[in-house]
Amino acid sequence: MRLLYTILVAFPFVSGVSLQPPTNPHVGAITDINWINGARDPPTWGLFLMNISQAFDLKANFGVIDPKPQTVRVTLPSTLRPSNDYVLYAVNVSNWDQVLGSSGRFSISA
């Protein structure tokens, strides 16, 4: 019981933005990104596209996101290489290093 109390006190404001991988994304194309809001999610967050096959490989910063609609339409960069190593990250707008949630790994086709 004490352990549960410690966890609840230590992490009362943990966010868990649940990003879904885009459906059939292509290099340079418009794609929809969807997520599920949680009760403790912040009022805004940043959206990053990363290539996880290399450390710190930011491919796109889609800016500050209003999570209320649970979807955003973005254009993927035309400079991306087709790969199955992409992940979306929701990040704290005041501290880009704080990841609030992520998608699963997904592919972007040519």
Steps between C-alpha positions, in 0.01 A plus 500: 500500500785735583658439157175589325476823700861587411430446130182710508671786684815491287318498167176693539526692173635237264361549152451219256421647159414195289606573141390265226728428204373665180326280244697446178725811519710604201802729463387857428130417538230634727412257777271497802641434845256388767524451874294424805484767769551410864361674807843627605630609161627859476297767313759505218803297398755484221501233228828355369574245230816302577699231322582258781774314311738786589540690826338847513382483138220760495339499157213746558370734766129543430471773763267552793188285491155570642399151618123562517418386141706178548628533142727724296580507128868546417719486192788259532833642386598421141856439623407184695641168392258208482554296816321298766682674786276803563331593828288799604566664837279735699730728702463764768506845333697643794755217502545324164694221673192393698313242293129485585418211270592328177363292216617156406762461231363548150608516137499793262495401131629682194 
